[in-house]
Amino acid sequence: MTQRPAIRDLFDWELLKGAVLDDRDRAALEIRSVGIGYAEVATALRSQDRADGDGWSVLASAMRAELPELAQFRSLEAAPPVGDSPGDLSRWLLRRALRWSGPLLPEYDARVMIGVTNESFATEVVQRWIATARYAGVFSDIEDRWWYERLRETLDGLFDLVAPVDSGARVARLSEVVGVDLEPEPCIWCREYETVRGCAVCGQAVDAVHSLPSLGAPGWALPRAICFKCILYGDADEEHFDDDSAEIADQVKRGEFGKRSS
């Protein structure tokens, strides 16, 4: 049987032979998900009239989202997915929309937005509370993601205006609402609670003062936040920083920029 180029290219982009050999169970899940996801995108492509002419309505259908929820992608994507190829659309989803924090958040950024620890985030009450924000579209079985705006609206709904910066205050209010004592997560470096992001390397909560933005994010995405701990111990050596951030990273490695709390 001849394999269509779009399918072959999609698998070549997403699966490396080394990764398959290192973790066969994970590779099997990804192979199955890529195949099913490709078919779902192809079905969405056939069922849409594509009046917008650029594939965004197809993606909205495949992502089980309203078209306005893709507005940030549409307005700021430098390389928008075009054409009638389900392989091209699938690649954009896997390599862009589902790889970077932006309109969709990975688990560590969703968790830190709420302010809870890993253990509290995994509880049934928290998962039920944020269920409407969970991404349920194509390729959602590879990695959990949450819609940023939906999660923000859910969180802000606990307060009169907007959720406070202090994760302890956010979690205290959420604990009242769900009737379960939940644990706030402090910054991995200073152990204070004004956390804003999850570190893209270790996944731990970090505040703005003790993290650096990595270069390379698409225009619609949040830069990867890298915590001082990962920089100090060499776990972020593959990250790229601008000149100012690179200088701070060097200071952190030399022990000259603050001191990690015990």
N, C-alpha and C positions, 0 to 999 in steps of 0.2 A: 504494500500500500504506500502510495506517495504521500509524504507529509507536507502539508501546506507551509510555505515559508513563514507566514505570520505566526503560526503555532510554534514552529521550530525556533524562530527568533525569540519568542516570548520565553520559552523554556531556557534557551541559551543565556538570556539576560538574567533570569532569576535564580538559576541553579548552577552551582559550581561543583565539579566532580569532587573536589576536596571536601566540601561541606557535606555532600552525600555520604562519603566514606566516614566522616567524623561522627555524624549523627543520623543514622539511617531512619529512625522513627520520625524525626523532625522532617527529614527530606521527603519521606513518604507522604506526610501530611501536606507539605508544600506542593508536591507534585499533584496530589489529588485536588487541592484547592485551586491551583493555577488552571488545571483542566476544567474544573466545574465553573470557575470564574470566567474563563474565556467563553464558555458556552453561554453563560448568563449575559455577558456583554454582547455577544453575537445576537442573542434573542432580543435584547433591548434595542439593538441597532436595526433589526428587521421590523420591530413594532413601532418605531418612532418615524414621524414624517420629517424630522430634522429641519423644521421650519427656520430654526436659528442658523442653520448652515455651517455650524462649526463643531457639532458633536456634543455640546454641553447638555442638551436635553436628553441625549442618550446616556450620558454619564449620570445625570440626575436620576434617571430611571434605574440604572444599574446600582447606584449608591442608595436607593430608596430615600431620596431626599427631595425637597422642593427646590426648584430651579434658583430661587433667591438665595438659598443657602450656599450656592456655589459662586456667589457674586465676587467674593474675595479672590477666588481662583481665577475667575473670568477677567477681572480687571487688572490683575498683577502678574499673571503667568506669562513669562517671556517666551515660552515655547509651548503654546496651547496645542492640545491634541486635535489634529485635523484628519480628514479623509474618512473613508468608509471601512477601515480595517479594525476589526475587533482586537487584533494583536496590538496595534498602535494605542488604542484606547486603554487596553489592559496594562500595557507598559507604563503609560502615564499614571495610572492609578497606583501601581505597585512601586514605581520609582520616584514618584513625586507626592501625590496626595496622601498616600498611606505610609510615607517614609519620614515626613517632616512634621513637626508640631506647627499647627496653624489653625485652619478651620476644624481640623480633626486633631485630637490630642492622643498621644500614647498614654499608657497606664500611669507612668511616673508623673507626668505633668497633670493629668486629671486628678490623681491622688493628692498632689501638692496644692492644687487649686482648692480642693476641699479642706486640706490641712491635716489629714489623718495619717496614722502609721500604716504600714503594709497590712498588719493584722486587722486593724479596724476597717480598712478599705475593703478587705475580703469578706467582711461579715455580710450576712444575708440582708440585714436592715439597710446597710449603706448601699449595697447593690440594687436593692429594690427602690430606694429613694432616687437613685440616678438612672434608673432603667430607661426612661424616655430619652436620655441623652446618649445612650450607647449606639455606636455605629452598627447597623445591621445589614449593610449592603454587601456588594460583591467583595470577596476576599476577606470578609470579617472573621473567618475562622482561623486565619493565620496569626493574627495578633489583635487583642482587644483595643478598640479606639473609642473615643467619645467626642461628640460634637461640642466644640468650644462654646458657641453661643447658647446652645440648649443647656449646657452645664452651668454657664454663668447665670442664666435666668433662674435656674433651679436654686442656685446658691444665693443669689441676691434676694430671692423670694423669702428667705429666712429673716431678712433685715428690712428696716424702713426704707433705706436708700440702696447702698451697695455693701457687699461683704467687707469687713475690716481686714487690714493687712495682717494683723496678728492671728496666726493659725490657732492659737489657744482659744481666742474669742470665737472664731468660726466654729471650732469643734465643740465648744461648750454649748453654743446655741443649737447645733445639730443634735447633740446628745439629748437636749431637752425635747426636741421635736420627735425623735425616733424612740425615745424612752430607754436608751441604752447608753451606758458610759463608754464613750469612745476616747481614744488616746491621740493627742496632737503630736505631730512630728516636728522636732526642732531642726534648725540648720545643722548640717553635718559638721560644719567647721566651728561655729561659735556657740552652738546649743541654744541660741535665742529663737524666737518664734515668728519673726517677720519674714517668713519664707515666701518666695515668689515663683520658683521653678524647681523642677527635678533635674538633677545632673544627668546629662545625656550619656555619661560613661557608667556611673555607678547606680543611677536611679534614685539617689537619696535627695531629700529636700535641701535647698540651699537658699540663702538670701542674696539680694542684689550686690551687697558689698563683698561677699566672699565667693564670687563666681565670675567667670569671664565669658563673653560671647565668642563662639567660634565662627569663622568665616565660611561662606559657601552656601548659605540658605537661599532658597528662591525668594522673590520679592514678596510673596504672600505669606511666607513662613516666619516663625520665630527663630532667631539664631539658636543654635545648640548652646545651652548653658553648661559650663564646665566648672565643677567645684574645685576649690583650692586643695582639698585633700587628694583628689585624683591627679592634680598638677604636681603636688608635692611628691607623691609616690611614683610618678612616672607613668601613670595609667592613661594619661592624656597626651602622650608624646606625638601621636599621629594627628592631633588637632592643629588647625591653623588659625593664628590670631593676627590682628592688625598690629602695627608697631607699638602702640601704647600698651595694648593688652599683653603683647609678647614680653615687654619689659617688666610688667607686673608679674607675669608667670615666672620669669627668671628670678625675680626677688622672692617669690614664694618658694621656689626650689632651693634658694640659698638661705631660707629661714629669716628673711629680712622684712617680710610683710605680715605683721601680726603673728599671733601664736594660736594654734588650735587648742580649744578648750579640752580638758580631759573628761 
